[in-house]
């Protein structure tokens, strides 16, 4: 399966915290910490690895987003518009869930 990836990700991020506090961010994201990496599950989901940081333009970290918890991945549901990923939502999932999603996507593809 071929997935398109552009270096600049346009993300509208919505994070629902465990304490029901929601932080909504809209920004242009051009870098995901390469050491932690990212996994493109399918055409609609980008999963960031534990320890990844989402950086905005100029390398500034977007407010409200810290490192991803060590035992979790962050799944970004996206739509591709003009060859650019645009996020519809962001949720924390466990690494096991991320692996299951990726395996299911590969089986379908």
Number of C-alpha atoms within 10 A of each C-alpha: 9 7 9 12 14 10 11 14 19 20 23 19 21 17 18 15 11 7 6 8 9 12 13 14 15 12 15 16 21 17 19 19 15 10 10 14 14 18 16 17 22 21 17 17 21 21 25 26 26 19 18 22 21 20 20 20 13 9 12 11 16 18 13 10 14 13 13 18 15 12 13 19 25 23 26 25 20 21 15 14 9 7 11 17 25 20 22 15 16 21 16 20 15 16 18 12 14 22 15 13 17 18 13 13 15 12 8 9 9
